[in-house]
Amino acid sequence: MEIVPQVLQNVVVPPGRDLLANPEVQEAIADTEQALVGVGRLLVRKSGTEPIMRVMLEGDNQERIEEMATQLCQVIQRVAGMVKDE
């Protein structure tokens, strides 16, 4: 088994909202998955115990996956209404 860089980020979201059903979040997830084809993988899921979304990326370049995770988390935060557009 090959060991690859991994990053895990948590995004605080309002309880009871299904952000995975949001088209903007779905598009951001699909774009990230497409960028990782052949070099990594993505997992996004709601926590079962806390009001957070967990975003995990694995890939061949630590800096790249950290940037991708941050961008995806920013989309989730914006859609959740936790961050205002500037």
ROTORVO-81244 format. One line per field, with one value per atom (N, C-alpha, C, O): residue number from 1; residue in one letter; atom name; y, x, z. Coordinates in Angstrom, 1 decimal. Layout:
BEGIN
num <- NUM, ...
residu <- A, ...
atome <- CA, ...
y <- Y, ...
x <- X, ...
z <- Z, ...
This chain:
BEGIN
num <- 1, 1, 1, 1, 2, 2, 2, 2, 3, 3, 3, 3, 4, 4, 4, 4, 5, 5, 5, 5, 6, 6, 6, 6, 7, 7, 7, 7, 8, 8, 8, 8, 9, 9, 9, 9, 10, 10, 10, 10, 11, 11, 11, 11, 12, 12, 12, 12, 13, 13, 13, 13, 14, 14, 14, 14, 15, 15, 15, 15, 16, 16, 16, 16, 17, 17, 17, 17, 18, 18, 18, 18, 19, 19, 19, 19, 20, 20, 20, 20, 21, 21, 21, 21, 22, 22, 22, 22, 23, 23, 23, 23, 24, 24, 24, 24, 25, 25, 25, 25, 26, 26, 26, 26, 27, 27, 27, 27, 28, 28, 28, 28, 29, 29, 29, 29, 30, 30, 30, 30, 31, 31, 31, 31, 32, 32, 32, 32, 33, 33, 33, 33, 34, 34, 34, 34, 35, 35, 35, 35, 36, 36, 36, 36, 37, 37, 37, 37, 38, 38, 38, 38, 39, 39, 39, 39, 40, 40, 40, 40, 41, 41, 41, 41, 42, 42, 42, 42, 43, 43, 43, 43, 44, 44, 44, 44, 45, 45, 45, 45, 46, 46, 46, 46, 47, 47, 47, 47, 48, 48, 48, 48, 49, 49, 49, 49, 50, 50, 50, 50, 51, 51, 51, 51, 52, 52, 52, 52, 53, 53, 53, 53, 54, 54, 54, 54, 55, 55, 55, 55, 56, 56, 56, 56, 57, 57, 57, 57, 58, 58, 58, 58, 59, 59, 59, 59, 60, 60, 60, 60, 61, 61, 61, 61, 62, 62, 62, 62, 63, 63, 63, 63, 64, 64, 64, 64, 65, 65, 65, 65, 66, 66, 66, 66, 67, 67, 67, 67, 68, 68, 68, 68, 69, 69, 69, 69, 70, 70, 70, 70, 71, 71, 71, 71, 72, 72, 72, 72, 73, 73, 73, 73, 74, 74, 74, 74, 75, 75, 75, 75, 76, 76, 76, 76, 77, 77, 77, 77, 78, 78, 78, 78, 79, 79, 79, 79, 80, 80, 80, 80, 81, 81, 81, 81, 82, 82, 82, 82, 83, 83, 83, 83, 84, 84, 84, 84, 85, 85, 85, 85, 86, 86, 86, 86
residu <- M, M, M, M, E, E, E, E, I, I, I, I, V, V, V, V, P, P, P, P, Q, Q, Q, Q, V, V, V, V, L, L, L, L, Q, Q, Q, Q, N, N, N, N, V, V, V, V, V, V, V, V, V, V, V, V, P, P, P, P, P, P, P, P, G, G, G, G, R, R, R, R, D, D, D, D, L, L, L, L, L, L, L, L, A, A, A, A, N, N, N, N, P, P, P, P, E, E, E, E, V, V, V, V, Q, Q, Q, Q, E, E, E, E, A, A, A, A, I, I, I, I, A, A, A, A, D, D, D, D, T, T, T, T, E, E, E, E, Q, Q, Q, Q, A, A, A, A, L, L, L, L, V, V, V, V, G, G, G, G, V, V, V, V, G, G, G, G, R, R, R, R, L, L, L, L, L, L, L, L, V, V, V, V, R, R, R, R, K, K, K, K, S, S, S, S, G, G, G, G, T, T, T, T, E, E, E, E, P, P, P, P, I, I, I, I, M, M, M, M, R, R, R, R, V, V, V, V, M, M, M, M, L, L, L, L, E, E, E, E, G, G, G, G, D, D, D, D, N, N, N, N, Q, Q, Q, Q, E, E, E, E, R, R, R, R, I, I, I, I, E, E, E, E, E, E, E, E, M, M, M, M, A, A, A, A, T, T, T, T, Q, Q, Q, Q, L, L, L, L, C, C, C, C, Q, Q, Q, Q, V, V, V, V, I, I, I, I, Q, Q, Q, Q, R, R, R, R, V, V, V, V, A, A, A, A, G, G, G, G, M, M, M, M, V, V, V, V, K, K, K, K, D, D, D, D, E, E, E, E
atome <- N, CA, C, O, N, CA, C, O, N, CA, C, O, N, CA, C, O, N, CA, C, O, N, CA, C, O, N, CA, C, O, N, CA, C, O, N, CA, C, O, N, CA, C, O, N, CA, C, O, N, CA, C, O, N, CA, C, O, N, CA, C, O, N, CA, C, O, N, CA, C, O, N, CA, C, O, N, CA, C, O, N, CA, C, O, N, CA, C, O, N, CA, C, O, N, CA, C, O, N, CA, C, O, N, CA, C, O, N, CA, C, O, N, CA, C, O, N, CA, C, O, N, CA, C, O, N, CA, C, O, N, CA, C, O, N, CA, C, O, N, CA, C, O, N, CA, C, O, N, CA, C, O, N, CA, C, O, N, CA, C, O, N, CA, C, O, N, CA, C, O, N, CA, C, O, N, CA, C, O, N, CA, C, O, N, CA, C, O, N, CA, C, O, N, CA, C, O, N, CA, C, O, N, CA, C, O, N, CA, C, O, N, CA, C, O, N, CA, C, O, N, CA, C, O, N, CA, C, O, N, CA, C, O, N, CA, C, O, N, CA, C, O, N, CA, C, O, N, CA, C, O, N, CA, C, O, N, CA, C, O, N, CA, C, O, N, CA, C, O, N, CA, C, O, N, CA, C, O, N, CA, C, O, N, CA, C, O, N, CA, C, O, N, CA, C, O, N, CA, C, O, N, CA, C, O, N, CA, C, O, N, CA, C, O, N, CA, C, O, N, CA, C, O, N, CA, C, O, N, CA, C, O, N, CA, C, O, N, CA, C, O, N, CA, C, O, N, CA, C, O, N, CA, C, O, N, CA, C, O, N, CA, C, O, N, CA, C, O, N, CA, C, O, N, CA, C, O, N, CA, C, O, N, CA, C, O
y <- -1.2, 0.0, 1.2, 1.3, 2.2, 3.4, 4.5, 4.7, 5.1, 6.1, 7.5, 7.8, 8.2, 9.5, 10.6, 10.3, 11.8, 12.9, 13.0, 12.6, 13.4, 13.4, 14.7, 15.2, 15.3, 16.5, 16.3, 15.8, 16.7, 16.6, 17.9, 18.5, 18.5, 19.8, 19.6, 18.9, 20.3, 20.3, 21.7, 22.7, 21.7, 22.9, 22.9, 22.0, 23.9, 24.1, 24.5, 25.5, 23.8, 24.1, 24.2, 23.6, 24.8, 24.9, 23.5, 22.7, 23.1, 21.8, 21.6, 22.6, 20.4, 20.1, 20.5, 20.2, 21.1, 21.5, 20.4, 20.0, 20.0, 19.0, 19.7, 19.8, 20.1, 20.9, 20.0, 20.5, 18.7, 17.8, 17.8, 17.3, 18.2, 18.3, 19.6, 19.8, 20.6, 21.9, 21.8, 21.2, 22.3, 22.2, 22.9, 22.3, 24.0, 24.6, 23.7, 23.6, 23.1, 22.2, 21.0, 20.5, 20.4, 19.3, 19.6, 18.7, 20.8, 21.1, 21.3, 20.8, 21.9, 22.0, 20.7, 20.5, 19.8, 18.4, 17.7, 17.1, 17.8, 17.2, 17.7, 17.0, 19.1, 19.7, 19.2, 18.9, 19.1, 18.6, 17.2, 16.8, 16.3, 14.9, 14.8, 14.0, 15.6, 15.6, 16.0, 15.4, 16.9, 17.4, 16.3, 16.3, 15.4, 14.4, 13.0, 12.1, 12.9, 11.7, 11.2, 11.9, 10.0, 9.3, 9.7, 9.1, 10.7, 11.2, 11.3, 11.6, 11.0, 11.2, 10.9, 10.3, 11.2, 10.9, 11.9, 12.6, 12.0, 13.0, 12.3, 11.4, 12.7, 12.2, 13.4, 14.1, 13.6, 14.7, 14.0, 13.4, 14.3, 13.7, 14.5, 15.3, 14.4, 15.0, 14.2, 13.0, 14.9, 14.2, 13.6, 14.2, 12.5, 11.9, 12.4, 12.1, 13.2, 13.6, 15.1, 15.6, 15.8, 17.3, 18.0, 17.4, 19.3, 20.0, 20.5, 21.7, 19.5, 19.8, 18.9, 17.8, 19.4, 18.6, 18.2, 19.1, 17.0, 16.6, 16.5, 15.8, 17.1, 17.1, 16.5, 17.0, 15.4, 14.7, 14.5, 14.0, 14.9, 14.7, 13.9, 14.1, 13.0, 12.4, 12.6, 12.7, 12.8, 13.1, 13.0, 12.7, 13.3, 13.1, 14.4, 14.3, 15.5, 16.7, 17.4, 17.8, 17.4, 17.9, 19.4, 19.7, 20.2, 21.6, 21.8, 22.6, 21.0, 21.1, 20.6, 21.3, 19.5, 19.0, 19.9, 20.0, 20.5, 21.5, 22.7, 23.1, 23.2, 24.3, 23.9, 24.6, 22.7, 22.2, 22.0, 22.4, 21.5, 21.3, 22.6, 22.8, 23.6, 25.0, 25.6, 26.2, 25.5, 26.0, 25.4, 26.0, 24.1, 23.3, 23.7, 23.9, 23.8, 24.3, 25.7, 25.9, 26.6, 27.9, 27.9, 28.7, 27.1, 26.9, 26.5, 27.0, 25.4, 24.9, 26.0, 26.1, 26.7, 27.8, 28.8, 29.3, 29.2, 30.3, 29.8, 30.6, 28.6, 28.1, 27.9, 28.1, 27.5, 27.4, 28.7, 28.7, 29.8, 31.1, 31.4, 32.3, 30.7, 30.9, 32.0, 32.5, 32.3, 33.3, 34.2, 33.7, 35.5, 36.4, 36.7, 36.7, 36.8, 37.2, 38.6, 39.5, 38.8, 40.1, 40.9, 42.0
x <- 0.9, 0.0, 0.9, 1.9, 0.6, 1.3, 0.7, -0.5, 1.6, 1.2, 1.2, 2.2, 0.1, 0.0, -0.4, -1.0, -0.1, -0.5, -2.0, -2.8, -2.4, -3.9, -4.1, -3.3, -5.3, -5.7, -7.2, -8.0, -7.5, -8.9, -9.2, -8.5, -10.3, -10.8, -12.3, -13.0, -12.7, -14.1, -14.7, -14.0, -15.9, -16.7, -17.9, -18.7, -18.0, -19.2, -20.3, -20.2, -21.5, -22.7, -23.9, -23.9, -24.9, -26.1, -26.8, -26.8, -27.2, -27.8, -29.1, -29.8, -29.3, -30.5, -30.4, -31.4, -29.4, -29.3, -28.6, -27.5, -29.1, -28.5, -27.7, -28.2, -26.5, -25.7, -25.2, -24.9, -25.2, -24.8, -25.8, -25.5, -27.0, -28.0, -28.0, -28.7, -27.2, -27.1, -26.4, -25.3, -26.9, -26.3, -24.9, -24.0, -24.7, -23.4, -22.3, -21.2, -22.7, -21.8, -21.6, -20.4, -22.6, -22.4, -21.5, -20.6, -21.6, -20.7, -19.3, -18.3, -19.1, -17.7, -17.1, -15.9, -17.9, -17.4, -17.0, -16.0, -17.9, -17.6, -16.4, -15.6, -16.2, -15.0, -13.7, -12.7, -13.8, -12.6, -12.3, -11.2, -13.4, -13.2, -12.5, -11.7, -13.0, -12.5, -11.0, -10.2, -10.6, -9.2, -8.3, -7.1, -8.9, -8.2, -8.1, -7.5, -8.8, -8.8, -7.4, -6.6, -7.1, -5.9, -4.7, -3.7, -5.0, -3.9, -4.4, -3.6, -5.7, -6.1, -7.6, -8.2, -8.1, -9.6, -10.1, -9.4, -11.4, -12.1, -13.3, -13.9, -13.5, -14.6, -15.2, -14.5, -16.5, -17.2, -18.4, -19.2, -18.5, -19.7, -20.1, -19.3, -21.3, -21.8, -21.3, -21.3, -21.0, -20.7, -21.9, -23.0, -21.8, -23.0, -23.2, -24.3, -22.3, -22.4, -22.3, -22.6, -21.8, -21.6, -22.2, -22.3, -22.5, -23.0, -21.8, -21.5, -21.1, -20.0, -20.0, -20.6, -19.4, -19.1, -17.6, -16.8, -17.3, -15.9, -15.4, -16.1, -14.3, -13.8, -12.4, -11.5, -12.2, -10.9, -10.5, -11.2, -9.2, -8.6, -7.3, -6.6, -7.0, -5.7, -5.2, -6.0, -3.9, -3.4, -1.9, -1.3, -1.4, 0.0, 0.9, 2.1, 0.2, 0.9, 0.2, -1.0, 0.8, 0.3, -0.3, -1.4, 0.6, 0.2, -1.1, -2.0, -1.1, -2.3, -3.6, -4.6, -3.5, -4.7, -5.2, -6.4, -4.2, -4.6, -5.4, -6.4, -4.9, -5.6, -6.9, -7.9, -7.0, -8.3, -9.3, -10.5, -8.9, -9.7, -10.2, -11.4, -9.3, -9.7, -10.8, -11.7, -10.6, -11.5, -12.9, -13.9, -12.9, -14.2, -14.9, -16.1, -14.1, -14.7, -15.2, -16.3, -14.6, -15.1, -16.5, -17.4, -16.6, -17.9, -19.0, -20.1, -18.7, -19.6, -20.0, -21.2, -19.0, -19.3, -20.2, -21.1, -19.9, -20.7, -22.2, -23.1, -22.3, -23.7, -24.4, -25.6, -23.7, -24.3, -24.6, -25.4, -24.1, -24.4, -23.5, -23.8, -22.4, -21.5, -20.5, -19.8, -20.3, -19.4, -20.1, -20.7, -19.9, -20.6, -19.6, -18.4, -20.2, -19.4, -18.8, -19.4, -17.6, -16.9, -17.2, -16.7
z <- 0.0, 0.0, 0.0, 0.8, -0.9, -1.0, 0.0, 0.0, 0.8, 1.7, 0.9, 0.3, 1.0, 0.3, 1.3, 2.3, 1.0, 1.8, 2.0, 1.1, 3.2, 3.5, 4.3, 5.1, 4.1, 4.9, 5.3, 4.5, 6.5, 7.0, 7.6, 8.4, 7.1, 7.6, 8.0, 7.3, 9.0, 9.5, 9.3, 9.5, 8.9, 8.6, 9.5, 9.4, 10.4, 11.2, 10.3, 9.6, 10.5, 9.7, 10.6, 11.7, 10.2, 11.0, 11.1, 10.1, 12.3, 12.5, 11.6, 11.4, 11.1, 10.3, 8.9, 8.2, 8.4, 6.9, 6.2, 6.6, 5.1, 4.2, 3.1, 2.0, 3.4, 2.5, 1.3, 0.2, 1.5, 0.4, -0.7, -1.8, -0.5, -1.5, -2.2, -3.2, -1.8, -2.4, -3.8, -3.8, -4.8, -6.2, -6.2, -6.9, -5.5, -5.5, -4.8, -5.3, -3.7, -3.0, -3.8, -3.9, -4.5, -5.3, -6.5, -6.8, -7.1, -8.2, -7.7, -8.3, -6.5, -6.0, -5.6, -5.9, -5.1, -4.9, -6.2, -6.3, -7.2, -8.5, -9.1, -9.7, -9.0, -9.6, -8.9, -9.5, -7.6, -6.8, -7.1, -7.3, -7.2, -7.6, -8.9, -9.1, -9.9, -11.2, -11.2, -11.9, -10.4, -10.3, -9.7, -9.9, -9.0, -8.3, -9.0, -8.6, -10.2, -10.9, -11.2, -11.8, -10.7, -11.0, -10.0, -10.0, -9.2, -8.3, -6.8, -5.9, -6.5, -5.2, -5.0, -6.0, -3.9, -3.6, -2.6, -1.9, -2.6, -1.8, -1.1, -1.6, 0.2, 1.0, 1.7, 2.5, 1.5, 2.2, 2.9, 2.2, 4.2, 4.9, 6.1, 6.7, 6.5, 7.7, 8.9, 8.9, 10.0, 11.2, 11.8, 11.7, 12.4, 13.0, 14.5, 15.1, 15.0, 16.4, 16.6, 17.7, 15.6, 15.7, 14.5, 13.5, 14.6, 13.5, 12.6, 12.4, 12.0, 11.1, 9.9, 9.9, 8.8, 7.6, 7.7, 8.0, 7.4, 7.3, 5.9, 5.0, 5.6, 4.2, 4.3, 4.9, 3.6, 3.6, 2.2, 1.3, 2.0, 0.7, 0.8, 1.8, -0.1, -0.3, -1.7, -2.6, -1.8, -3.1, -3.2, -2.2, -4.3, -4.5, -4.1, -4.2, -3.8, -3.4, -2.2, -2.4, -1.1, 0.1, 0.0, 0.4, -0.6, -0.8, -1.6, -1.3, -2.7, -3.6, -2.9, -3.0, -2.2, -1.6, -0.4, -0.1, 0.3, 1.3, 0.7, 1.3, -0.4, -1.1, -1.6, -1.4, -2.1, -2.6, -1.5, -1.6, -0.4, 0.8, 1.3, 1.7, 1.4, 1.9, 1.0, 1.4, -0.4, -1.3, -1.2, -1.2, -1.0, -0.9, 0.4, 0.5, 1.5, 2.8, 2.7, 3.3, 2.0, 1.8, 1.1, 1.5, 0.1, -0.6, 0.4, 0.4, 1.2, 2.1, 3.2, 3.5, 3.7, 4.6, 4.0, 4.7, 2.8, 2.2, 2.0, 2.3, 1.5, 1.3, 2.6, 2.7, 3.6, 5.0, 5.6, 6.6, 5.0, 5.6, 6.8, 7.6, 6.9, 8.1, 7.7, 8.6, 6.4, 6.0, 5.0, 4.1, 5.2, 4.2, 3.1, 3.2, 1.9, 0.7, 0.9, 1.5, 0.4, 0.6, -0.7, -0.7
